[in-house]
């Protein structure tokens, strides 16, 4: 079931809130052993009206945890919230509202373009797969730049032995760093700004790839739904809803796996068992570079390479 969004309501926050509340109440009518899936539909025949050429950025709304799901919630007369059994939204409520608002503004044609922030905006404009490939290419280049800066570092001399440490402990004020140590530190200080800039580029391109990848995921599942059903049939509507649920689950799993990187990657740099941190860091970045190359090849081969003949409609080109 789809509940339409009126573009005119978007100019009146109270009317929009009333529309969403009505949708929640209507969802409470669903029942049965198979959950009834409800969706919001953007109006198609809005009619173009004179407007701006600017780009409107629509971020995903933030809400309380209870509403950040696909569960349908209603409020009774006493003000208590409860979940409606046998009813669900086609996606998480904040994501569903964001997507349908974007579609509504696009159909109205009152602004130049409507998109999600940063990587999502670029993916909306140029395509998710294309921007993902650009992201991997940039990450390859920036990691190679990091490796170049690491190769310019001067290795510090070995630390003092126990006897030298005992002498330093007896008279700490008289201690001075050896000349090779001071020279290495001064030399590395000159390299550090370039290393930091290259390292930040890795994060910039990975952030762009994050937005474009999350653009691709629902597009891939949607293409599966469109390819396996005929237009205007109940099977297509059911398939689109089912694939939307799968896309939401995939996004959650992929996001969780991606978060592990923040834990695992630092371990490769400076763990207790790492005897040579600089060599370990270089090895880690070479592994990262090879992984990015493999990802770029897969992205091109699966999502960008055009197929001909019998396999022309079997790929995911255009996601």
C-alpha positions as CSV (number, residue, x, y, z in Angstrom):
1,X,0.0,0.0,0.0
2,X,1.3,3.5,-0.9
3,X,0.3,6.7,0.8
4,X,0.8,9.8,-1.4
5,X,2.7,12.8,-0.4
6,X,1.3,16.1,-1.5
7,X,3.9,18.7,-2.7
8,X,1.8,21.5,-1.3
9,X,2.0,20.0,2.1
10,X,5.7,20.3,2.0
11,X,5.3,24.1,2.4
12,X,3.2,23.6,5.6
13,X,5.1,21.6,8.3
14,X,1.9,21.0,10.2
15,X,0.1,19.5,7.2
16,X,3.1,17.3,6.5
17,X,3.1,16.1,10.1
18,X,-0.6,15.4,9.9
19,X,-0.1,13.4,6.7
20,X,2.6,11.3,8.3
21,X,0.4,10.8,11.4
22,X,-2.5,9.7,9.2
23,X,-0.3,7.3,7.4
24,X,0.7,5.7,10.7
25,X,-2.9,5.4,11.7
26,X,-3.8,3.8,8.4
27,X,-1.0,1.3,8.8
28,X,-2.7,0.1,12.0
29,X,-5.4,-1.4,9.8
30,X,-3.0,-4.0,8.3
31,X,-3.1,-7.5,9.7
32,X,-2.7,-11.1,8.9
33,X,0.1,-13.6,9.1
34,X,2.1,-11.9,6.4
35,X,3.0,-8.3,7.4
36,X,1.3,-5.6,5.3
37,X,3.9,-3.3,3.9
38,X,3.1,0.4,3.6
39,X,5.0,3.0,1.6
40,X,4.9,6.7,0.8
41,X,4.6,7.6,-2.8
42,X,5.7,10.9,-4.4
43,X,3.2,12.6,-6.7
44,X,4.1,12.2,-10.4
45,X,2.0,14.9,-12.2
46,X,3.0,17.9,-10.2
47,X,3.6,20.2,-13.2
48,X,6.8,22.3,-13.6
49,X,6.7,25.7,-12.2
50,X,9.3,28.5,-12.5
51,X,12.0,28.0,-9.9
52,X,15.7,28.1,-9.1
53,X,18.6,26.2,-10.7
54,X,20.2,25.6,-7.3
55,X,20.8,22.2,-5.8
56,X,18.6,21.3,-2.8
57,X,20.3,19.0,-0.3
58,X,17.9,16.7,1.6
59,X,19.5,15.1,4.6
60,X,18.1,12.0,6.2
61,X,15.9,13.2,9.1
62,X,17.0,12.4,12.6
63,X,14.5,10.9,15.1
64,X,14.2,9.0,18.3
65,X,15.3,5.4,18.3
66,X,11.8,4.0,18.5
67,X,11.0,5.7,15.1
68,X,14.3,4.8,13.5
69,X,13.0,1.5,12.1
70,X,10.5,0.0,9.7
71,X,8.0,-0.7,12.5
72,X,4.7,1.1,12.5
73,X,3.9,2.9,15.7
74,X,0.7,4.5,16.9
75,X,-0.1,6.7,19.9
76,X,-3.2,6.0,21.9
77,X,-5.4,8.6,23.7
78,X,-3.3,8.3,26.8
79,X,-0.2,9.2,24.9
80,X,1.4,5.7,25.1
81,X,3.2,4.4,22.0
82,X,2.8,0.9,20.7
83,X,3.9,-1.1,17.7
84,X,1.2,-2.3,15.3
85,X,1.4,-6.0,14.7
86,X,1.3,-7.3,11.1
87,X,2.3,-3.9,9.6
88,X,5.6,-2.4,8.4
89,X,7.0,0.4,6.3
90,X,8.9,-0.4,3.1
91,X,12.1,1.0,4.7
92,X,13.3,2.8,7.8
93,X,11.0,5.8,8.4
94,X,13.7,8.5,8.2
95,X,15.2,7.0,5.0
96,X,11.7,6.5,3.5
97,X,10.8,10.2,4.2
98,X,14.2,11.4,2.7
99,X,13.8,9.4,-0.5
100,X,10.2,10.4,-1.1
101,X,10.9,14.1,-0.4
102,X,13.7,14.0,-3.0
103,X,11.4,12.3,-5.5
104,X,8.7,14.9,-4.8
105,X,11.0,17.9,-5.3
106,X,12.4,16.3,-8.5
107,X,8.9,15.7,-9.9
108,X,8.0,19.3,-9.1
109,X,11.0,20.7,-11.0
110,X,11.1,23.8,-8.8
111,X,14.9,23.5,-8.2
112,X,17.8,22.6,-10.4
113,X,18.4,19.3,-8.7
114,X,17.7,17.5,-5.4
115,X,20.2,15.2,-3.8
116,X,21.7,13.8,-0.6
117,X,24.9,15.4,0.9
118,X,28.4,15.1,-0.5
119,X,29.0,11.6,-1.9
120,X,25.3,11.0,-2.3
121,X,24.9,14.2,-4.2
122,X,27.8,13.3,-6.6
123,X,26.3,9.8,-7.0
124,X,22.9,11.3,-7.8
125,X,24.5,13.5,-10.4
126,X,27.0,11.2,-12.1
127,X,25.9,7.7,-11.0
128,X,26.8,5.6,-8.0
129,X,29.1,3.1,-9.8
130,X,31.0,5.9,-11.6
131,X,31.6,7.8,-8.4
132,X,32.6,4.6,-6.6
133,X,35.2,3.9,-9.2
134,X,36.4,7.5,-8.9
135,X,36.6,7.0,-5.1
136,X,38.7,3.9,-5.4
137,X,41.0,5.5,-8.0
138,X,41.5,8.4,-5.6
139,X,42.2,6.1,-2.7
140,X,44.8,4.2,-4.8
141,X,46.5,7.5,-5.7
142,X,46.4,8.9,-2.2
143,X,47.7,5.6,-0.6
144,X,50.6,5.6,-3.1
145,X,51.3,9.2,-2.1
146,X,51.3,8.1,1.6
147,X,53.8,5.4,0.7
148,X,56.0,7.9,-1.1
149,X,56.1,10.2,1.9
150,X,56.9,7.2,4.2
151,X,59.8,6.3,1.9
152,X,61.3,9.8,2.5
153,X,61.3,9.4,6.3
154,X,64.7,9.1,8.1
155,X,64.8,6.0,10.4
156,X,65.6,6.8,14.0
157,X,68.7,5.2,15.5
158,X,68.1,2.3,17.8
159,X,67.1,3.1,21.4
160,X,69.8,3.2,24.1
161,X,70.7,0.0,25.8
162,X,70.1,-0.7,29.5
163,X,73.5,0.7,30.6
164,X,72.9,4.0,28.8
165,X,69.3,4.2,30.2
166,X,70.8,3.7,33.7
167,X,73.2,6.6,33.2
168,X,70.4,8.8,31.9
169,X,68.3,7.9,35.0
170,X,71.1,9.0,37.3
171,X,71.4,12.5,35.8
172,X,68.3,13.3,33.5
173,X,69.2,17.0,33.3
174,X,72.5,16.2,31.6
175,X,70.9,14.1,28.9
176,X,70.9,15.3,25.3
177,X,69.6,13.6,22.2
178,X,72.4,12.3,20.0
179,X,73.0,14.3,16.8
180,X,71.7,11.5,14.5
181,X,68.4,11.5,16.4
182,X,68.0,15.3,16.2
183,X,68.8,15.2,12.5
184,X,66.2,12.5,11.8
185,X,63.5,14.4,13.8
186,X,64.2,17.6,11.9
187,X,64.1,15.8,8.6
188,X,60.9,14.0,9.4
189,X,59.2,17.2,10.5
190,X,59.6,18.5,7.0
191,X,57.9,15.4,5.5
192,X,55.0,15.3,8.0
193,X,52.8,18.0,6.3
194,X,52.9,16.0,3.0
195,X,52.2,12.8,4.9
196,X,49.2,14.3,6.7
197,X,47.8,15.8,3.5
198,X,48.1,12.5,1.7
199,X,46.5,10.7,4.6
200,X,43.6,13.1,4.7
201,X,43.0,12.5,1.0
202,X,42.5,8.8,1.8
203,X,39.7,9.8,4.1
204,X,38.2,12.3,1.6
205,X,37.9,9.7,-1.1
206,X,36.7,7.0,1.2
207,X,34.0,9.5,2.4
208,X,32.9,10.1,-1.2
209,X,32.9,6.3,-1.8
210,X,30.7,5.9,1.3
211,X,28.0,8.1,-0.2
212,X,28.2,6.5,-3.6
213,X,28.2,3.0,-2.3
214,X,25.0,3.5,-0.3
215,X,23.5,5.0,-3.5
216,X,24.3,1.8,-5.4
217,X,23.0,-0.7,-2.9
218,X,19.2,0.1,-3.2
219,X,19.7,0.6,-6.9
220,X,21.1,-2.9,-7.3
221,X,18.2,-4.5,-5.5
222,X,15.7,-2.3,-7.4
223,X,17.2,-3.4,-10.7
224,X,16.7,-7.1,-9.6
225,X,13.1,-6.4,-8.9
226,X,12.5,-4.6,-12.2
227,X,14.3,-7.3,-14.2
228,X,12.3,-10.2,-12.8
229,X,8.8,-8.7,-13.1
230,X,6.5,-6.9,-15.6
231,X,5.5,-3.3,-15.3
232,X,2.2,-2.6,-13.6
233,X,1.8,-6.0,-12.1
234,X,1.2,-6.8,-8.4
235,X,4.3,-9.0,-8.6
236,X,6.5,-6.0,-9.4
237,X,5.0,-4.0,-6.5
238,X,5.6,-6.9,-4.1
239,X,9.1,-7.4,-5.5
240,X,10.0,-3.8,-5.1
241,X,8.9,-3.8,-1.5
242,X,10.8,-7.1,-0.8
243,X,14.0,-5.9,-2.5
244,X,13.7,-2.6,-0.5
245,X,13.7,-4.6,2.7
246,X,16.7,-6.6,1.5
247,X,18.5,-3.4,0.6
248,X,17.9,-2.0,4.1
249,X,19.3,-5.2,5.7
250,X,22.3,-5.1,3.4
251,X,23.1,-1.5,4.2
252,X,23.0,-2.3,7.9
253,X,25.3,-5.3,7.6
254,X,27.7,-3.4,5.3
255,X,27.8,-0.5,7.7
256,X,28.6,-2.8,10.6
257,X,31.4,-4.5,8.7
258,X,32.8,-1.1,7.7
259,X,32.9,0.0,11.3
260,X,35.3,-2.8,12.1
261,X,37.9,-1.1,10.0
262,X,38.2,1.6,12.6
263,X,39.3,-1.1,15.0
264,X,41.4,-3.4,12.8
265,X,43.4,-0.8,10.8
266,X,45.2,0.8,13.7
267,X,46.3,-2.6,14.9
268,X,48.3,-3.0,11.7
269,X,50.3,0.1,12.4
270,X,51.5,-0.1,16.0
271,X,50.6,-3.3,17.9
272,X,52.7,-4.7,20.8
273,X,54.0,-7.5,18.6
274,X,55.1,-5.0,15.9
275,X,58.9,-4.6,16.2
276,X,59.3,-2.2,13.3
277,X,56.3,0.2,13.1
278,X,57.5,2.0,10.0
279,X,57.9,-1.2,8.0
280,X,54.6,-2.5,9.3
281,X,52.9,0.7,8.2
282,X,54.4,0.5,4.7
283,X,53.2,-3.1,4.4
284,X,49.7,-2.2,5.6
285,X,49.4,0.6,3.0
286,X,50.6,-1.8,0.2
287,X,47.9,-4.2,1.3
288,X,45.4,-1.4,1.3
289,X,46.5,-0.3,-2.2
290,X,46.2,-3.8,-3.6
291,X,42.7,-4.1,-2.1
292,X,41.6,-0.8,-3.6
293,X,42.8,-1.9,-7.0
294,X,40.8,-5.2,-6.7
295,X,37.7,-3.2,-5.7
296,X,38.1,-0.8,-8.6
297,X,38.4,-3.7,-11.1
298,X,35.3,-5.4,-9.6
299,X,33.4,-2.1,-9.8
300,X,34.2,-1.6,-13.4
301,X,33.7,-5.2,-14.5
302,X,30.3,-5.6,-12.7
303,X,28.7,-2.2,-12.5
304,X,30.2,-0.1,-15.4
305,X,31.3,-2.5,-18.2
306,X,28.6,-2.6,-20.9
307,X,27.4,-6.0,-22.1
308,X,26.3,-6.9,-25.6
309,X,24.3,-9.7,-27.1
310,X,22.4,-12.1,-24.9
311,X,24.0,-10.7,-21.8
312,X,23.1,-7.1,-22.5
313,X,20.4,-7.0,-19.8
314,X,22.1,-9.2,-17.2
315,X,24.4,-6.7,-15.5
316,X,24.0,-3.7,-13.2
317,X,25.2,-1.0,-15.5
318,X,23.8,2.4,-14.5
319,X,23.3,1.8,-10.8
